[in-house]
Amino acid sequence: MSSDNSFMHLVRPGVSAPAAASTAHNAQVKIHTPAMLSILEIVSKQIISSNKRIIGTLLGSRSEDGNIFEIMDVFMVPCNETGDSIAIEDQTHKTLYQLYKKSHPKQSVLGWFGSSNTIDSTTSLIHDFYSKGVDRAYPFPAIHLNVEYLNNDNQIVAPKVTTYIGAAVGKPATTAQIGWNTNVATNSYIFTPIPNQLINGTTTEKIAFNNLQQGVITNTTNLHQDLSYLSQQLEKVDSNLSELINYIDSGKSDNVDLLRLLSNTLLNRPQLLSNIEELQKLFRDHNQDVIMVEYLTKAVKDQIELSARLTAASGENKYEA
Amino acid sequence: MASVIVVDNELKDSVKEYGQIIDGIQKSTEFSQSIAPFLTSAEITNKEELLTKINAVSTSETFKKFTDKEFEANFYLFIHIASELSSRDQVLDNAESPVIKTLLEVNPSQQPSLRDRKSIKSTTVLSILTIIFNLLPESSKTRIYIIDQILNVASTSGIEFNLIQDNIGSNLISWLKKAGAQESEIRSVFWRFVTLDSKFTNESLQLIKTFTTEYQVGAEELNQLVHFALSSKIVDVSFLVNNNVAQALNQQTPVASLFKKYVHGEIVTASEVPAELPADFIVYKSKILNLAKYFADASLSPDHDAIVFKYSEIPNIQSSTEFEQLLLEAIKAGVVEGKLNQVEEVFYLSRVNRLIIAGEDNTKAWAAVRETLQQWKNSLTNINDVVKAARENIVNSGN
């Protein structure tokens, strides 16, 4: 996802979080598509009010060793920045997180996201907020996702997503610890980039997205279009095949890798595909099965409804008697 | 944006903090006292002298006393202070800098024992080297030196190769190019990196393939390539032969002719294999490939059925058990797929790797692929008709 591959990431650097895994391994961030869309939507609001900072919380899960972060959802947290200082509406964050936690008990706060061209002391302040305290990433390390979509002249450019982890710098301050709530004095971090990738959606999401692209989802979506999905896909494969055959025919085919791939996977195809009668029979049989299952399901449903009505009716009779 | 250091404190406070850390480990206040005169005014005036003092105490002996976790955080503080007192270019963009020298000296020469949970690990040194690399500008020559040192640390400390394989492998060439490395330098660093892979994995073979597509292959490099490919568990390495490698294989050396024979699916004999390579392993691999080649040729031949193979037809085998063993190995290696009927002694082939070699006449293979694609296209039209008819059937019967 990140277009900037100039950084190196081999091992997750040392972080101050107490629950961070001690075994050295590389870290990775996986972003689910809905979360990414929400992030882009939220940060794009920043431009409306003359580049006022907009931040939000990243929610999701961590792998068992704590090195793979999966961002599944996000929400915005209001903040007020005046000069060097910044006030985050802690209560809003808490309320929203607790609401989210009710429906997703296994997910937790992973870190935060924002949009900025530079990483400065404010970034470190916010990172600190998310690294410590209850209802935040503590005791695990927080991650920071930055979307750069404005250049230095405030012009909109293609969004560039970078994910960071904050390595600890200097002495880990050991102030009094009360329960989980520790106040560590230092706000110093080395923000070091870690690789991220966008997770492709499920098949259902892909179908929905394709439909969105074609602009066919309206209030009057009819079943006919849903049923023709298979035909659409077949036509798509068909056109891809034509394209490939044209490419081979064009004589420019010195692509040995392509030839190897095609030869290794295609040449022993099932014979069935060219036998239309057999194919028709199989497909019809399959459809008959589906219709049968549907019929039985309907019959069982009717039986249940009937039984419920009869019970109700006999209950009423008893009452009357 | 690469790595960014954000320290919330004033430089003076950072120096004081560093003083306390050093005092803590040396169990004396000597260092703090010696730097106190520099910190009396609002701004540090004599930065150079202060840096000399800090450098003098920040030796590998001092850092080795820290635990692993303390070491990393404290070393970052040292980097920050040194950069602020002089400049980042002098401190990091300089292979002779005391910071980099100290760091490399701290790298343990042997792995700590399991009981030892505190001493500094090589992975921590690797992590710091990574951050230094990220702090340097892309065009900096020091980046090449750092990559070299990372490979040194990886080779001496027994770090798992897969930890560095993915990230370095996919970016190494572009980093080196941006840093202005000479072609010879790029070649030597690349081959050094790849030969660290003691498991000869498929990922490394793919890296070699990408590399040789871009760069000409010399005699020594061909030697390394052949050694790597033949030692690997991957049986079908014909994908390694791109135009550059094919050109290099035209040399009349024993290694080149051995590899040529191998990728063409001919059985090699133990006497042809150089002494430093595992001969039995390679001979067995060549047998697997030879079997795959037989399947590939026979399935396309008009005199033979495309998918049904009787045991008795298979060449170069002595018994059915030998064939079954070989076949299982071939399936495990991913070069053949199919079903085996042991009772009737028949093998039904469903897929086989075909040995496509660059630089040779592949017209027939292209024609075969084209024909299959055309057949597939025709059958797709059939399927589409079937689907349409079935749908109409359902809709009509529903009404």
HADDOCK unambig.tbl for C-alpha pairs under 7 A between the chains (distance, minus, plus):
assign (segid A and resid 6 and name CA) (segid B and resid 175 and name CA) 6.86 0.50 0.50
assign (segid A and resid 7 and name CA) (segid B and resid 2 and name CA) 5.78 0.50 0.50
assign (segid A and resid 7 and name CA) (segid B and resid 134 and name CA) 5.55 0.50 0.50
assign (segid A and resid 8 and name CA) (segid B and resid 130 and name CA) 6.03 0.50 0.50
assign (segid A and resid 8 and name CA) (segid B and resid 134 and name CA) 6.38 0.50 0.50
assign (segid A and resid 8 and name CA) (segid B and resid 167 and name CA) 6.66 0.50 0.50
assign (segid A and resid 9 and name CA) (segid B and resid 130 and name CA) 6.50 0.50 0.50
assign (segid A and resid 9 and name CA) (segid B and resid 167 and name CA) 6.49 0.50 0.50
assign (segid A and resid 10 and name CA) (segid B and resid 127 and name CA) 6.82 0.50 0.50
assign (segid A and resid 10 and name CA) (segid B and resid 130 and name CA) 6.99 0.50 0.50
assign (segid A and resid 10 and name CA) (segid B and resid 163 and name CA) 6.27 0.50 0.50
assign (segid A and resid 10 and name CA) (segid B and resid 164 and name CA) 5.61 0.50 0.50
assign (segid A and resid 10 and name CA) (segid B and resid 167 and name CA) 6.75 0.50 0.50
assign (segid A and resid 11 and name CA) (segid B and resid 123 and name CA) 6.87 0.50 0.50
assign (segid A and resid 11 and name CA) (segid B and resid 127 and name CA) 5.40 0.50 0.50
assign (segid A and resid 12 and name CA) (segid B and resid 127 and name CA) 6.82 0.50 0.50
assign (segid A and resid 13 and name CA) (segid B and resid 127 and name CA) 5.53 0.50 0.50
assign (segid A and resid 14 and name CA) (segid B and resid 69 and name CA) 6.48 0.50 0.50
assign (segid A and resid 14 and name CA) (segid B and resid 72 and name CA) 6.48 0.50 0.50
assign (segid A and resid 24 and name CA) (segid B and resid 123 and name CA) 6.31 0.50 0.50
assign (segid A and resid 25 and name CA) (segid B and resid 163 and name CA) 6.98 0.50 0.50
assign (segid A and resid 119 and name CA) (segid B and resid 4 and name CA) 6.96 0.50 0.50
assign (segid A and resid 120 and name CA) (segid B and resid 6 and name CA) 6.24 0.50 0.50
assign (segid A and resid 121 and name CA) (segid B and resid 6 and name CA) 6.07 0.50 0.50
assign (segid A and resid 121 and name CA) (segid B and resid 8 and name CA) 6.15 0.50 0.50
assign (segid A and resid 124 and name CA) (segid B and resid 6 and name CA) 6.68 0.50 0.50
assign (segid A and resid 168 and name CA) (segid B and resid 73 and name CA) 5.29 0.50 0.50
assign (segid A and resid 169 and name CA) (segid B and resid 73 and name CA) 4.41 0.50 0.50
assign (segid A and resid 169 and name CA) (segid B and resid 74 and name CA) 6.28 0.50 0.50
assign (segid A and resid 169 and name CA) (segid B and resid 76 and name CA) 5.48 0.50 0.50
assign (segid A and resid 169 and name CA) (segid B and resid 77 and name CA) 5.43 0.50 0.50
assign (segid A and resid 170 and name CA) (segid B and resid 73 and name CA) 4.88 0.50 0.50
assign (segid A and resid 170 and name CA) (segid B and resid 74 and name CA) 4.55 0.50 0.50
assign (segid A and resid 170 and name CA) (segid B and resid 76 and name CA) 6.76 0.50 0.50
assign (segid A and resid 170 and name CA) (segid B and resid 77 and name CA) 4.94 0.50 0.50
assign (segid A and resid 171 and name CA) (segid B and resid 21 and name CA) 6.94 0.50 0.50
assign (segid A and resid 171 and name CA) (segid B and resid 73 and name CA) 6.85 0.50 0.50
assign (segid A and resid 171 and name CA) (segid B and resid 74 and name CA) 6.46 0.50 0.50
assign (segid A and resid 187 and name CA) (segid B and resid 7 and name CA) 6.75 0.50 0.50
assign (segid A and resid 187 and name CA) (segid B and resid 8 and name CA) 5.70 0.50 0.50
assign (segid A and resid 188 and name CA) (segid B and resid 6 and name CA) 5.61 0.50 0.50
assign (segid A and resid 188 and name CA) (segid B and resid 7 and name CA) 4.27 0.50 0.50
assign (segid A and resid 188 and name CA) (segid B and resid 8 and name CA) 5.58 0.50 0.50
assign (segid A and resid 189 and name CA) (segid B and resid 5 and name CA) 6.13 0.50 0.50
assign (segid A and resid 189 and name CA) (segid B and resid 6 and name CA) 5.40 0.50 0.50
assign (segid A and resid 189 and name CA) (segid B and resid 7 and name CA) 6.40 0.50 0.50
assign (segid A and resid 190 and name CA) (segid B and resid 3 and name CA) 6.61 0.50 0.50
assign (segid A and resid 190 and name CA) (segid B and resid 4 and name CA) 5.53 0.50 0.50
assign (segid A and resid 190 and name CA) (segid B and resid 5 and name CA) 4.30 0.50 0.50
assign (segid A and resid 190 and name CA) (segid B and resid 6 and name CA) 5.98 0.50 0.50
assign (segid A and resid 191 and name CA) (segid B and resid 3 and name CA) 5.39 0.50 0.50
assign (segid A and resid 191 and name CA) (segid B and resid 4 and name CA) 5.12 0.50 0.50
assign (segid A and resid 191 and name CA) (segid B and resid 5 and name CA) 6.31 0.50 0.50
assign (segid A and resid 192 and name CA) (segid B and resid 2 and name CA) 6.57 0.50 0.50
assign (segid A and resid 192 and name CA) (segid B and resid 3 and name CA) 4.26 0.50 0.50
assign (segid A and resid 192 and name CA) (segid B and resid 4 and name CA) 6.55 0.50 0.50
assign (segid A and resid 193 and name CA) (segid B and resid 2 and name CA) 6.20 0.50 0.50
assign (segid A and resid 193 and name CA) (segid B and resid 3 and name CA) 6.19 0.50 0.50
assign (segid A and resid 231 and name CA) (segid B and resid 384 and name CA) 6.03 0.50 0.50
assign (segid A and resid 234 and name CA) (segid B and resid 380 and name CA) 6.81 0.50 0.50
assign (segid A and resid 234 and name CA) (segid B and resid 384 and name CA) 6.56 0.50 0.50
assign (segid A and resid 238 and name CA) (segid B and resid 377 and name CA) 5.97 0.50 0.50
assign (segid A and resid 238 and name CA) (segid B and resid 380 and name CA) 6.75 0.50 0.50
assign (segid A and resid 241 and name CA) (segid B and resid 373 and name CA) 6.78 0.50 0.50
assign (segid A and resid 241 and name CA) (segid B and resid 377 and name CA) 6.48 0.50 0.50
assign (segid A and resid 245 and name CA) (segid B and resid 370 and name CA) 6.32 0.50 0.50
assign (segid A and resid 256 and name CA) (segid B and resid 358 and name CA) 6.11 0.50 0.50
assign (segid A and resid 259 and name CA) (segid B and resid 366 and name CA) 6.76 0.50 0.50
assign (segid A and resid 260 and name CA) (segid B and resid 356 and name CA) 5.74 0.50 0.50
assign (segid A and resid 262 and name CA) (segid B and resid 369 and name CA) 6.67 0.50 0.50
assign (segid A and resid 263 and name CA) (segid B and resid 354 and name CA) 6.39 0.50 0.50
assign (segid A and resid 263 and name CA) (segid B and resid 369 and name CA) 6.20 0.50 0.50
assign (segid A and resid 264 and name CA) (segid B and resid 352 and name CA) 6.09 0.50 0.50
assign (segid A and resid 264 and name CA) (segid B and resid 353 and name CA) 4.70 0.50 0.50
assign (segid A and resid 264 and name CA) (segid B and resid 354 and name CA) 5.69 0.50 0.50
assign (segid A and resid 265 and name CA) (segid B and resid 351 and name CA) 6.75 0.50 0.50
assign (segid A and resid 267 and name CA) (segid B and resid 369 and name CA) 6.78 0.50 0.50
assign (segid A and resid 267 and name CA) (segid B and resid 372 and name CA) 6.54 0.50 0.50
assign (segid A and resid 268 and name CA) (segid B and resid 350 and name CA) 5.73 0.50 0.50
assign (segid A and resid 268 and name CA) (segid B and resid 351 and name CA) 5.43 0.50 0.50
assign (segid A and resid 273 and name CA) (segid B and resid 379 and name CA) 5.71 0.50 0.50
assign (segid A and resid 274 and name CA) (segid B and resid 379 and name CA) 5.09 0.50 0.50
assign (segid A and resid 276 and name CA) (segid B and resid 382 and name CA) 6.35 0.50 0.50
assign (segid A and resid 280 and name CA) (segid B and resid 386 and name CA) 5.80 0.50 0.50
assign (segid A and resid 284 and name CA) (segid B and resid 390 and name CA) 6.67 0.50 0.50
